[in-house]
Amino acid sequence: MSTPTPTERHAARLARLRGLYAITPDNDDTGALLHAVTAVLSGGARIVQYRNKRVDAMQRREQGEALRQLTRAHDALLIINDDAPLALALDADGVHIGRDDGDVAATRRLIGPERLLGVSCYNDWAIAEASLAAGADHVAFGAAFASSTKPGAVHAPLALYRKAREQTRAPIVAIGGIELHNAGSLLACGVDAIAVISALFGATDPRSTAAAFSALYARVDTDSAAGRSGRETP
Protein backbone atom coordinates (compact mmCIF):
# COMPACT_ATOMS: atom_id res chain seq x y z
CA MET A 1 0.00 0.00 0.00
CA SER A 2 1.41 3.39 -1.01
CA THR A 3 1.93 6.14 1.53
CA PRO A 4 -0.75 8.87 1.27
CA THR A 5 0.45 12.17 -0.14
CA PRO A 6 0.12 15.39 1.91
CA THR A 7 -2.85 16.35 -0.26
CA GLU A 8 -4.54 13.00 0.41
CA ARG A 9 -3.88 13.27 4.14
CA HIS A 10 -5.36 16.76 4.15
CA ALA A 11 -8.47 15.60 2.29
CA ALA A 12 -8.96 12.73 4.74
CA ARG A 13 -8.71 15.08 7.71
CA LEU A 14 -11.07 17.61 6.15
CA ALA A 15 -13.67 14.93 5.52
CA ARG A 16 -13.68 14.13 9.25
CA LEU A 17 -14.39 17.73 10.28
CA ARG A 18 -18.00 17.11 11.22
CA GLY A 19 -20.02 16.72 14.39
CA LEU A 20 -19.23 17.67 17.96
CA TYR A 21 -16.12 19.87 18.22
CA ALA A 22 -14.96 20.04 21.84
CA ILE A 23 -12.83 23.01 22.89
CA THR A 24 -10.91 22.47 26.10
CA PRO A 25 -11.34 24.90 28.99
CA ASP A 26 -8.35 26.61 30.63
CA ASN A 27 -7.25 24.03 33.19
CA ASP A 28 -3.85 23.77 34.86
CA ASP A 29 -4.80 20.42 36.40
CA THR A 30 -3.65 18.05 33.67
CA GLY A 31 -5.24 14.99 35.26
CA ALA A 32 -8.63 16.67 35.50
CA LEU A 33 -8.36 17.94 31.93
CA LEU A 34 -7.56 14.50 30.55
CA HIS A 35 -10.38 12.92 32.55
CA ALA A 36 -12.87 15.41 31.11
CA VAL A 37 -11.62 15.06 27.54
CA THR A 38 -11.72 11.27 27.80
CA ALA A 39 -15.38 11.57 28.83
CA VAL A 40 -16.40 13.76 25.89
CA LEU A 41 -14.47 11.59 23.43
CA SER A 42 -16.19 8.51 24.84
CA GLY A 43 -19.48 10.33 24.31
CA GLY A 44 -18.78 10.88 20.63
CA ALA A 45 -16.80 14.11 20.16
CA ARG A 46 -14.83 13.71 16.93
CA ILE A 47 -12.73 16.88 17.13
CA VAL A 48 -10.83 18.36 20.08
CA GLN A 49 -9.29 21.81 20.05
CA TYR A 50 -6.64 22.28 22.70
CA ARG A 51 -6.86 25.80 24.07
CA ASN A 52 -5.23 26.80 27.35
CA LYS A 53 -4.21 30.41 27.97
CA ARG A 54 -3.47 29.80 31.65
CA VAL A 55 -0.41 27.52 31.62
CA ASP A 56 3.17 28.00 30.48
CA ALA A 57 4.76 26.55 27.35
CA MET A 58 6.13 23.49 29.14
CA GLN A 59 2.75 22.49 30.52
CA ARG A 60 1.04 23.20 27.19
CA ARG A 61 3.46 20.76 25.59
CA GLU A 62 2.76 18.18 28.32
CA GLN A 63 -1.00 18.53 28.01
CA GLY A 64 -0.81 18.58 24.23
CA GLU A 65 1.18 15.35 24.10
CA ALA A 66 -1.34 13.62 26.35
CA LEU A 67 -4.24 14.89 24.24
CA ARG A 68 -2.52 13.71 21.07
CA GLN A 69 -2.45 10.18 22.50
CA LEU A 70 -6.07 10.41 23.63
CA THR A 71 -7.41 11.68 20.31
CA ARG A 72 -5.54 9.00 18.38
CA ALA A 73 -6.94 6.32 20.66
CA HIS A 74 -10.46 7.60 19.95
CA ASP A 75 -9.88 8.25 16.23
CA ALA A 76 -10.56 11.97 16.71
CA LEU A 77 -8.91 15.07 15.27
CA LEU A 78 -6.67 17.27 17.42
CA ILE A 79 -6.59 20.98 16.59
CA ILE A 80 -4.25 23.38 18.39
CA ASN A 81 -5.41 26.90 19.16
CA ASP A 82 -3.05 29.71 18.17
CA ASP A 83 0.22 27.74 18.29
CA ALA A 84 1.40 26.40 14.95
CA PRO A 85 4.84 25.36 16.28
CA LEU A 86 3.17 23.26 18.99
CA ALA A 87 0.87 21.69 16.40
CA LEU A 88 3.89 20.68 14.33
CA ALA A 89 5.75 19.35 17.36
CA LEU A 90 2.77 17.20 18.35
CA ASP A 91 1.94 16.12 14.79
CA ALA A 92 -1.53 17.51 15.44
CA ASP A 93 -4.17 17.49 12.72
CA GLY A 94 -4.45 21.24 12.48
CA VAL A 95 -4.35 24.76 13.87
CA HIS A 96 -7.02 27.34 14.61
CA ILE A 97 -6.27 31.07 14.60
CA GLY A 98 -8.21 34.24 15.34
CA ARG A 99 -7.99 37.87 14.37
CA ASP A 100 -4.90 38.56 16.51
CA ASP A 101 -3.14 35.21 16.08
CA GLY A 102 -1.19 35.78 12.89
CA ASP A 103 -1.54 35.93 9.13
CA VAL A 104 -3.54 33.18 7.45
CA ALA A 105 -1.21 32.72 4.49
CA ALA A 106 1.88 32.71 6.72
CA THR A 107 0.30 30.12 9.01
CA ARG A 108 -0.56 27.93 6.03
CA ARG A 109 3.03 28.10 4.80
CA LEU A 110 4.28 27.15 8.27
CA ILE A 111 2.02 24.14 8.80
CA GLY A 112 2.22 22.90 5.23
CA PRO A 113 -0.46 21.47 2.96
CA GLU A 114 -1.54 18.43 4.95
CA ARG A 115 -2.82 19.99 8.18
CA LEU A 116 -6.13 21.71 8.72
CA LEU A 117 -6.28 25.47 9.16
CA GLY A 118 -9.36 27.03 10.71
CA VAL A 119 -9.98 30.74 11.16
CA SER A 120 -12.34 32.62 13.48
CA CYS A 121 -14.45 34.93 11.32
CA TYR A 122 -16.74 36.28 14.06
CA ASN A 123 -19.85 37.64 12.30
CA ASP A 124 -18.21 38.69 9.04
CA TRP A 125 -18.53 36.70 5.81
CA ALA A 126 -15.87 38.92 4.18
CA ILE A 127 -13.28 37.69 6.68
CA ALA A 128 -14.23 34.12 5.85
CA GLU A 129 -13.98 34.72 2.13
CA ALA A 130 -10.53 36.31 2.46
CA SER A 131 -9.34 33.58 4.85
CA LEU A 132 -10.37 30.78 2.50
CA ALA A 133 -8.62 32.52 -0.38
CA ALA A 134 -5.46 32.86 1.75
CA GLY A 135 -5.24 29.17 2.64
CA ALA A 136 -7.78 28.39 5.36
CA ASP A 137 -9.83 25.28 4.71
CA HIS A 138 -12.60 25.80 7.25
CA VAL A 139 -14.12 28.81 8.96
CA ALA A 140 -15.82 29.46 12.29
CA PHE A 141 -18.51 32.03 13.08
CA GLY A 142 -19.74 33.13 16.48
CA ALA A 143 -21.02 33.79 18.94
CA ALA A 144 -24.05 31.93 17.68
CA PHE A 145 -25.82 32.58 20.99
CA ALA A 146 -25.03 34.46 24.19
CA SER A 147 -21.79 32.99 25.52
CA SER A 148 -20.70 32.70 29.15
CA THR A 149 -17.12 32.03 28.01
CA LYS A 150 -16.96 35.26 25.98
CA PRO A 151 -19.85 37.46 27.14
CA GLY A 152 -18.69 40.40 25.04
CA ALA A 153 -18.45 38.46 21.77
CA VAL A 154 -20.21 39.74 18.67
CA HIS A 155 -23.35 37.90 17.60
CA ALA A 156 -23.36 35.75 14.46
CA PRO A 157 -27.02 35.36 13.41
CA LEU A 158 -28.43 32.20 11.85
CA ALA A 159 -28.75 34.07 8.56
CA LEU A 160 -24.95 34.28 8.39
CA TYR A 161 -24.57 30.51 8.69
CA ARG A 162 -27.14 30.04 5.95
CA LYS A 163 -25.32 32.54 3.73
CA ALA A 164 -21.98 30.85 4.36
CA ARG A 165 -23.48 27.47 3.44
CA GLU A 166 -24.76 28.92 0.18
CA GLN A 167 -21.41 30.55 -0.63
CA THR A 168 -18.89 27.80 0.16
CA ARG A 169 -18.46 24.06 0.33
CA ALA A 170 -15.74 24.48 2.97
CA PRO A 171 -16.63 23.16 6.43
CA ILE A 172 -18.41 25.69 8.64
CA VAL A 173 -18.02 25.65 12.42
CA ALA A 174 -20.41 27.40 14.83
CA ILE A 175 -19.27 28.50 18.27
CA GLY A 176 -20.62 30.46 21.20
CA GLY A 177 -23.38 29.67 23.67
CA ILE A 178 -24.31 26.39 21.99
CA GLU A 179 -26.40 24.05 24.12
CA LEU A 180 -28.56 21.04 23.43
CA HIS A 181 -31.73 23.10 23.16
CA ASN A 182 -30.39 25.47 20.48
CA ALA A 183 -27.89 23.36 18.51
CA GLY A 184 -30.56 22.01 16.16
CA SER A 185 -31.13 25.44 14.61
CA LEU A 186 -27.47 25.53 13.58
CA LEU A 187 -27.60 22.06 12.05
CA ALA A 188 -30.64 23.20 10.07
CA CYS A 189 -28.45 25.96 8.57
CA GLY A 190 -25.97 23.36 7.30
CA VAL A 191 -23.26 23.85 9.91
CA ASP A 192 -20.68 21.04 9.73
CA ALA A 193 -19.46 21.18 13.32
CA ILE A 194 -20.62 22.73 16.57
CA ALA A 195 -17.85 23.92 18.88
CA VAL A 196 -18.78 23.60 22.54
CA ILE A 197 -16.94 24.47 25.75
CA SER A 198 -19.13 25.26 28.77
CA ALA A 199 -22.11 23.04 27.93
CA LEU A 200 -19.73 20.09 27.69
CA PHE A 201 -17.03 20.63 30.28
CA GLY A 202 -19.35 22.32 32.74
CA ALA A 203 -21.90 19.51 32.54
CA THR A 204 -22.55 17.18 35.46
CA ASP A 205 -22.03 14.25 33.08
CA PRO A 206 -19.82 15.32 30.15
CA ARG A 207 -19.97 11.89 28.53
CA SER A 208 -23.76 11.73 28.28
CA THR A 209 -23.89 15.38 27.22
CA ALA A 210 -21.40 14.67 24.42
CA ALA A 211 -23.48 11.67 23.39
CA ALA A 212 -26.62 13.84 23.22
CA PHE A 213 -24.85 16.45 21.04
CA SER A 214 -23.48 13.70 18.79
CA ALA A 215 -26.92 12.16 18.42
CA LEU A 216 -28.14 15.40 16.82
CA TYR A 217 -25.76 14.84 13.91
CA ALA A 218 -26.60 11.16 13.73
CA ARG A 219 -30.25 12.07 13.22
CA VAL A 220 -29.39 14.62 10.52
CA ASP A 221 -27.25 12.05 8.71
CA THR A 222 -29.99 9.43 8.96
CA ASP A 223 -32.63 11.84 7.64
CA SER A 224 -30.30 12.91 4.82
CA ALA A 225 -29.63 9.31 3.82
CA ALA A 226 -33.36 8.55 3.89
CA GLY A 227 -34.03 11.56 1.69
CA ARG A 228 -31.44 10.48 -0.87
CA SER A 229 -32.84 6.95 -0.88
CA GLY A 230 -36.33 8.29 -1.49
CA ARG A 231 -35.18 10.41 -4.43
CA GLU A 232 -33.40 7.43 -5.98
CA THR A 233 -36.51 5.20 -5.83
CA PRO A 234 -38.05 4.79 -9.30
URMO-V430720 format. One record per residue. PHI is phi in whole degrees, 0 to 359 (none if undefined). OMEGA is omega in whole degrees, -180 to 180 (none if undefined). D_FIRST is the distance of its C-alpha to the first C-alpha in whole Angstrom. Layout:
# URMO-V430720
[[PHI;OMEGA;D_FIRST] [PHI;OMEGA;D_FIRST]]
This chain:
# URMO-V430720
[[none;-178;0] [284;179;4] [286;180;7] [300;176;9] [283;176;12] [306;180;16] [295;179;17] [292;178;14] [294;178;14] [297;-179;18] [298;179;18] [294;178;16] [295;-177;19] [297;180;22] [294;-178;21] [268;-177;22] [277;-177;25] [206;176;27] [104;-177;30] [281;-176;32] [245;-176;31] [271;176;33] [252;-175;35] [291;174;36] [280;172;40] [297;-178;41] [208;180;42] [273;176;42] [267;-174;42] [299;179;38] [300;180;39] [294;179;40] [298;-178;38] [294;177;35] [299;-179;37] [292;-180;37] [292;175;33] [302;-179;32] [296;-177;35] [288;175;34] [292;178;30] [296;179;31] [278;174;33] [122;176;30] [300;-177;30] [252;-180;26] [222;175;27] [234;172;29] [255;177;31] [273;180;32] [224;178;36] [210;-178;39] [270;-170;42] [259;-175;44] [249;-180;42] [279;-175;42] [299;-178;38] [295;-179;38] [287;175;38] [299;178;36] [295;180;33] [297;-180;34] [294;-180;34] [297;179;31] [297;179;29] [294;179;30] [291;177;29] [298;178;25] [295;-179;25] [297;-177;27] [294;177;25] [295;-179;21] [296;-179;23] [256;180;24] [54;-180;21] [242;177;23] [279;173;23] [242;177;25] [248;179;28] [255;180;30] [279;168;33] [53;177;35] [200;-179;33] [299;178;30] [300;177;31] [294;178;30] [301;179;27] [293;-179;25] [296;-178;27] [270;-170;25] [55;177;22] [288;-177;23] [279;-179;22] [180;-177;25] [226;173;29] [236;-180;32] [233;177;35] [245;-175;38] [302;-174;41] [254;-173;42] [255;178;39] [120;-177;38] [281;-177;37] [297;-178;34] [296;179;33] [294;178;33] [294;177;31] [299;179;29] [298;-177;29] [291;-175;29] [274;178;26] [82;-173;24] [278;-171;22] [268;-177;19] [267;179;22] [283;176;24] [227;177;28] [253;-178;31] [227;173;34] [286;-177;37] [243;173;39] [59;178;42] [236;-170;44] [233;178;44] [298;-179;42] [298;177;42] [296;179;41] [297;-179;37] [300;180;37] [293;-180;38] [295;179;35] [296;179;33] [293;-177;34] [271;176;33] [128;174;30] [291;177;30] [241;170;28] [209;-174;30] [229;-180;33] [237;177;36] [238;178;39] [173;12;42] [275;178;44] [293;179;44] [221;179;47] [304;-173;49] [244;176;47] [284;179;48] [289;178;46] [229;-174;47] [296;-179;50] [265;-176;51] [293;176;48] [294;-178;48] [262;175;48] [255;-175;45] [288;179;46] [302;179;45] [300;179;45] [292;178;43] [296;178;40] [295;179;41] [297;-180;41] [301;180;38] [296;179;36] [287;-172;38] [269;-174;37] [216;173;34] [265;178;30] [296;178;29] [301;-180;29] [243;-180;33] [247;174;34] [253;-180;37] [216;172;39] [107;174;42] [69;-176;45] [280;178;42] [226;-176;43] [301;-175;43] [283;-178;46] [242;-176;45] [296;-177;41] [301;-180;41] [294;177;43] [286;177;40] [299;179;37] [294;177;40] [274;179;39] [90;179;36] [293;-177;35] [279;-178;31] [215;176;32] [247;-178;35] [268;-173;35] [230;176;38] [241;-171;39] [299;-176;43] [295;177;42] [268;-171;39] [281;174;40] [262;-178;44] [284;176;44] [297;180;45] [230;-177;42] [302;-178;39] [295;-178;37] [291;177;39] [294;177;39] [299;179;36] [296;179;35] [292;176;38] [297;-178;36] [297;180;33] [296;178;35] [299;179;36] [289;178;33] [300;179;32] [292;178;35] [298;-179;34] [296;179;31] [295;180;33] [296;-180;36] [295;179;33] [296;179;31] [295;179;35] [295;178;36] [295;180;33] [298;179;34] [295;180;37] [290;-177;37] [276;-179;35] [289;-179;37] [299;none;39]]
